[in-house]
Amino acid sequence: MGVTRLKRKDRKNKTTSRLEVQFLKLATNIELGSRSAEKKDSQIAKNNAALDIATGK
């Protein structure tokens, strides 16, 4: 069976979907109660703590 070249649209879709999967793998889920909760010493947690202090919460 011969190898066929993908059309430009299909090549674009292949690349886009690969990048989307890579992005989703790298993304961290920071919802409360999730198994991959944000670490307590992460920059996002530090920023939230600073904002809480600044706003008086």
N, C-alpha and C positions, 0 to 999 in steps of 0.2 A: 504494500500500500504506500503510495507516494505522500510526501509531506506537502501540504498546501499552505500557501502564504495567507496570513490573515489580512482582511481588508483594513483600511485605515481606521474605520469606525470600531472594528472589533479589537484592533491593537490598542486603541485608546481605552476601550472598556476594560480590557484585560489589565492594563497598567493602573487605571483608576481603582478598580476593585482590589488590586493587590495593595495599593497605598491605603485604601480605606481599612482593610483588614489589619495592616500594620499599625495604623493610627488607633484602632480599637484595642489592639493588644497592648499598646503603650499607655492608653488612657487608664487612670485610676478611678475607681469608684469610691467616692467619699461620702456616700449616703450613710446616715446613722444606722447602726445595726448591721451593716454589710460585713462580710468576712474579710474584705480588703479595706478596712477602715483606714483613714488617714493617720499616719504616725504622729505621735504627740510632739516630736521634735522637728516636724516638717516646717517649711517656710510658710505654708498656708495656715497652719495652726498658729504660728507665731504672729502672722499678720492679723488673724482673727482676734487673738488675745489683745494685741495692741489697739485694734479698733474698739474692742469692748471697753478697754480702759479709757480711751479718748472720748467715747460717747457716754461714759458713765454707767454702763450696764454692769 
